[in-house]
Amino acid sequence: MYISKIRIKNYKCFKESEIEFRDGLNVILGHNNGGKSTLLDAIALVIDSDKSKRLSAWDFHQGFDLGALKQTPPSVEISLYISLSDNEDYNSSDVALFSSYATELSPKLESCLPYVFYLPNSEHQSYQEIAAKACDTLDVIKIIENNFIRKYTYSIYGGISSLHQTVSSDDLRKIDFQKVDALRNVE
């Protein structure tokens, strides 16, 4: 099985993006501050069982419209798609793990693990009342950081998101994920 696609919404430099990967080795190239490390951080938010799943208000994409931001608290959504490799046997342990979270079975198995970081509905009215006083998006981000970020929660679902099938932490621990930090000194 391999990560075939990732959809990122409202996370750091990604307003709404979909990146596809191929079976085998994938190389990520780009300019400084182009989002390479953020892409790997997004993957880690979903499958790295050792990584904190909590975000700060500064992790939200900063390009929100002020009017929309006053009405609806920002959220982050990251969906990781995992597909059956071309030469993989349906009896493998990976297939057994990810078939529980399948979104497609034909022409080949595809599973989805969506991560969502959001403010619960019970806090929306309070959020709207306080955010209404903001003069710009920076004010709203500060309001979120000071008053609401501790009330945000996250969920990692598996399969079809409308079913809200929670992914178990035991299943996440079965995924071998290792991220090497960016090398900032070429010497």
Contacts in CASP RR format, 6 or more apart in sequence:
PFRMAT RR
TARGET T0000
AUTHOR 0000-0000-0000
METHOD contacts of the structure
MODEL  1
MYISKIRIKNYKCFKESEIEFRDGLNVILGHNNGGKSTLLDAIALVIDSD
KSKRLSAWDFHQGFDLGALKQTPPSVEISLYISLSDNEDYNSSDVALFSS
YATELSPKLESCLPYVFYLPNSEHQSYQEIAAKACDTLDVIKIIENNFIR
KYTYSIYGGISSLHQTVSSDDLRKIDFQKVDALRNVE
1 82 0 8 1.000
1 83 0 8 1.000
1 84 0 8 1.000
1 85 0 8 1.000
1 88 0 8 1.000
1 92 0 8 1.000
1 94 0 8 1.000
1 95 0 8 1.000
1 98 0 8 1.000
1 109 0 8 1.000
1 111 0 8 1.000
2 21 0 8 1.000
2 23 0 8 1.000
2 24 0 8 1.000
2 82 0 8 1.000
2 83 0 8 1.000
2 85 0 8 1.000
3 21 0 8 1.000
3 43 0 8 1.000
3 80 0 8 1.000
3 81 0 8 1.000
3 82 0 8 1.000
4 20 0 8 1.000
4 21 0 8 1.000
4 23 0 8 1.000
4 81 0 8 1.000
4 82 0 8 1.000
4 83 0 8 1.000
4 110 0 8 1.000
5 18 0 8 1.000
5 19 0 8 1.000
5 20 0 8 1.000
5 21 0 8 1.000
5 80 0 8 1.000
5 81 0 8 1.000
5 83 0 8 1.000
6 18 0 8 1.000
6 19 0 8 1.000
6 21 0 8 1.000
6 39 0 8 1.000
6 42 0 8 1.000
6 43 0 8 1.000
6 78 0 8 1.000
6 79 0 8 1.000
6 80 0 8 1.000
6 81 0 8 1.000
7 17 0 8 1.000
7 18 0 8 1.000
7 77 0 8 1.000
7 78 0 8 1.000
7 79 0 8 1.000
7 81 0 8 1.000
8 14 0 8 1.000
8 16 0 8 1.000
8 17 0 8 1.000
8 18 0 8 1.000
8 19 0 8 1.000
8 39 0 8 1.000
8 42 0 8 1.000
8 77 0 8 1.000
8 78 0 8 1.000
9 15 0 8 1.000
9 16 0 8 1.000
9 17 0 8 1.000
9 76 0 8 1.000
9 77 0 8 1.000
9 78 0 8 1.000
10 16 0 8 1.000
10 60 0 8 1.000
10 61 0 8 1.000
10 64 0 8 1.000
10 74 0 8 1.000
10 75 0 8 1.000
10 76 0 8 1.000
10 77 0 8 1.000
11 38 0 8 1.000
11 42 0 8 1.000
11 59 0 8 1.000
11 60 0 8 1.000
11 61 0 8 1.000
11 76 0 8 1.000
11 78 0 8 1.000
12 35 0 8 1.000
12 38 0 8 1.000
12 41 0 8 1.000
12 59 0 8 1.000
12 60 0 8 1.000
12 61 0 8 1.000
13 33 0 8 1.000
13 34 0 8 1.000
13 35 0 8 1.000
13 38 0 8 1.000
13 61 0 8 1.000
14 35 0 8 1.000
14 38 0 8 1.000
14 39 0 8 1.000
14 42 0 8 1.000
14 61 0 8 1.000
15 61 0 8 1.000
15 63 0 8 1.000
19 39 0 8 1.000
23 83 0 8 1.000
23 85 0 8 1.000
23 86 0 8 1.000
24 85 0 8 1.000
28 36 0 8 1.000
28 39 0 8 1.000
28 40 0 8 1.000
29 36 0 8 1.000
30 36 0 8 1.000
36 182 0 8 1.000
37 181 0 8 1.000
37 182 0 8 1.000
40 179 0 8 1.000
41 179 0 8 1.000
42 78 0 8 1.000
43 78 0 8 1.000
43 80 0 8 1.000
43 177 0 8 1.000
43 179 0 8 1.000
44 51 0 8 1.000
44 177 0 8 1.000
44 179 0 8 1.000
45 51 0 8 1.000
45 53 0 8 1.000
45 78 0 8 1.000
45 115 0 8 1.000
46 78 0 8 1.000
46 80 0 8 1.000
46 113 0 8 1.000
46 114 0 8 1.000
46 115 0 8 1.000
46 156 0 8 1.000
47 80 0 8 1.000
47 113 0 8 1.000
47 172 0 8 1.000
47 175 0 8 1.000
47 177 0 8 1.000
48 172 0 8 1.000
48 177 0 8 1.000
48 179 0 8 1.000
49 169 0 8 1.000
49 172 0 8 1.000
49 173 0 8 1.000
49 175 0 8 1.000
53 115 0 8 1.000
53 117 0 8 1.000
53 154 0 8 1.000
53 156 0 8 1.000
54 117 0 8 1.000
54 152 0 8 1.000
54 154 0 8 1.000
55 76 0 8 1.000
55 117 0 8 1.000
55 149 0 8 1.000
55 152 0 8 1.000
55 154 0 8 1.000
56 145 0 8 1.000
56 149 0 8 1.000
57 141 0 8 1.000
57 142 0 8 1.000
57 144 0 8 1.000
57 145 0 8 1.000
57 148 0 8 1.000
57 149 0 8 1.000
58 141 0 8 1.000
58 145 0 8 1.000
59 76 0 8 1.000
60 74 0 8 1.000
60 76 0 8 1.000
60 141 0 8 1.000
60 144 0 8 1.000
61 74 0 8 1.000
62 137 0 8 1.000
62 141 0 8 1.000
63 137 0 8 1.000
64 74 0 8 1.000
64 137 0 8 1.000
64 140 0 8 1.000
66 134 0 8 1.000
66 136 0 8 1.000
66 137 0 8 1.000
66 140 0 8 1.000
69 131 0 8 1.000
69 134 0 8 1.000
69 137 0 8 1.000
69 140 0 8 1.000
70 128 0 8 1.000
70 131 0 8 1.000
70 132 0 8 1.000
70 134 0 8 1.000
70 140 0 8 1.000
71 128 0 8 1.000
72 124 0 8 1.000
73 118 0 8 1.000
73 119 0 8 1.000
73 123 0 8 1.000
73 124 0 8 1.000
73 127 0 8 1.000
73 131 0 8 1.000
73 144 0 8 1.000
73 148 0 8 1.000
74 144 0 8 1.000
75 116 0 8 1.000
75 117 0 8 1.000
75 118 0 8 1.000
75 119 0 8 1.000
76 115 0 8 1.000
76 116 0 8 1.000
76 117 0 8 1.000
76 118 0 8 1.000
77 114 0 8 1.000
77 115 0 8 1.000
77 116 0 8 1.000
77 117 0 8 1.000
78 114 0 8 1.000
78 115 0 8 1.000
78 116 0 8 1.000
79 112 0 8 1.000
79 113 0 8 1.000
79 114 0 8 1.000
79 115 0 8 1.000
79 161 0 8 1.000
80 112 0 8 1.000
80 113 0 8 1.000
80 114 0 8 1.000
80 115 0 8 1.000
81 103 0 8 1.000
81 110 0 8 1.000
81 111 0 8 1.000
81 112 0 8 1.000
82 98 0 8 1.000
82 101 0 8 1.000
82 110 0 8 1.000
82 111 0 8 1.000
82 112 0 8 1.000
82 113 0 8 1.000
83 108 0 8 1.000
83 109 0 8 1.000
83 110 0 8 1.000
83 111 0 8 1.000
84 90 0 8 1.000
84 95 0 8 1.000
84 108 0 8 1.000
84 109 0 8 1.000
84 110 0 8 1.000
88 94 0 8 1.000
88 95 0 8 1.000
89 95 0 8 1.000
90 109 0 8 1.000
95 109 0 8 1.000
97 171 0 8 1.000
97 174 0 8 1.000
97 175 0 8 1.000
98 109 0 8 1.000
98 111 0 8 1.000
99 109 0 8 1.000
99 111 0 8 1.000
100 111 0 8 1.000
100 158 0 8 1.000
100 165 0 8 1.000
100 171 0 8 1.000
101 111 0 8 1.000
101 112 0 8 1.000
101 113 0 8 1.000
101 158 0 8 1.000
101 159 0 8 1.000
101 165 0 8 1.000
101 167 0 8 1.000
102 109 0 8 1.000
102 110 0 8 1.000
102 111 0 8 1.000
102 159 0 8 1.000
103 110 0 8 1.000
103 111 0 8 1.000
103 112 0 8 1.000
103 159 0 8 1.000
103 160 0 8 1.000
104 110 0 8 1.000
111 158 0 8 1.000
111 159 0 8 1.000
112 158 0 8 1.000
112 159 0 8 1.000
112 160 0 8 1.000
112 161 0 8 1.000
113 156 0 8 1.000
113 157 0 8 1.000
113 158 0 8 1.000
113 159 0 8 1.000
113 167 0 8 1.000
114 156 0 8 1.000
114 157 0 8 1.000
114 158 0 8 1.000
114 159 0 8 1.000
114 161 0 8 1.000
115 154 0 8 1.000
115 155 0 8 1.000
115 156 0 8 1.000
116 154 0 8 1.000
116 155 0 8 1.000
116 156 0 8 1.000
116 157 0 8 1.000
117 152 0 8 1.000
117 153 0 8 1.000
117 154 0 8 1.000
118 152 0 8 1.000
118 153 0 8 1.000
118 154 0 8 1.000
118 155 0 8 1.000
119 127 0 8 1.000
119 148 0 8 1.000
119 151 0 8 1.000
119 152 0 8 1.000
119 153 0 8 1.000
120 151 0 8 1.000
120 153 0 8 1.000
123 148 0 8 1.000
123 151 0 8 1.000
127 148 0 8 1.000
130 143 0 8 1.000
130 147 0 8 1.000
131 140 0 8 1.000
131 143 0 8 1.000
133 139 0 8 1.000
134 140 0 8 1.000
134 143 0 8 1.000
155 164 0 8 1.000
155 166 0 8 1.000
156 166 0 8 1.000
156 167 0 8 1.000
156 172 0 8 1.000
157 163 0 8 1.000
157 164 0 8 1.000
157 165 0 8 1.000
157 166 0 8 1.000
157 167 0 8 1.000
158 165 0 8 1.000
158 166 0 8 1.000
158 167 0 8 1.000
159 165 0 8 1.000
END
